[in-house]
Amino acid sequence: MFVGGLGAFTAIIGIDIIDVGREGGIGPAQQIALGLALGLAVVGVTLIPLGDAPA
């Protein structure tokens, strides 16, 4: 989950940096996607200490 969230976050930022010709910067949809990706990464980090323990 951490790697997926971090990958999504960097992909969204990367797309914004690559598509520099556009005006407006990061829009509302991108802000929501960045927040969700960051939230997914945070949840993934909190699960790391649990290891591979069964539920």
C-alpha positions, 0 to 999 in steps of 0.5 A: 500500500505504501509503495502504491500510494507513493507511486501514485503521488509521484506520478501525479506530481510528475505529470504536472511537472512534465506538462508544464505548458499548461496554465493553472497548476494543480487543480481540484481533482489533482488535489483530491488525488494527491490527498488520497494517494498520500493517505494510502501511503500513510496507511501503508506505513502504519501497517508495516510494523504489523508484519505478516501476522494473520488477521 
